[in-house]
Amino acid sequence: MNADSDASGFDYEDLTEAERFALELRWYDGSMLPYFEWLMVLIEDRRAEIVQRANGSAEPAALIDAVKRVIAECGSLHMAAEMKAQREEIEKELWCQGQKGRHDRAKIKQEWAQRYGADWRRWRVREYLFVVDRCAERIVEVLRFSADDPPSAVSQ
């Protein structure tokens, strides 16, 4: 992703019914739980940058927009896990192509990367943005809680 990515403009209206259903299904079956954990690490690591991008505002919409922009720009929350997931998708493609009699693994991998790589990455970022929206209240709470505040300040 790049700095021109407009994560703040992420709109569920842009999704097809099948895509919306897929996101909801992955959310409710727990598949996105690791994304939440990775997101919390990103927020802790880049808290100052996120607050700065929100122009110092404590408004939930500004904070969430800033988190989305950071995610869109970096394009990743956990590179190693994402590489593993992509490798698993490529392995599925290798198996499918092998069933069709195609066994040139290097060529199949290259074709997968060219054909599906960018879309795979966009979808993963979209999943992350979905998790941000689903966990917005918790994210705002974490961002508003500064290191010097007592833990009880969060609940007030």
Secondary structure, 3 states (H helix, E strand, C coil): CCCCCCHHHCCHHHCCHHHHHHHHHHHHCCCCHHHHHHHHHHHHHCHHHHHHHCCCCCCHHHHHHHHHHHHHHHCCCCHHHHHHHHHHHHHHHHHHHHHCCCCCHHHHHHHHHHHHHHHHHHHHHHHHHHHHHHCHHHHHHHHHCCCCCCHHHCCC
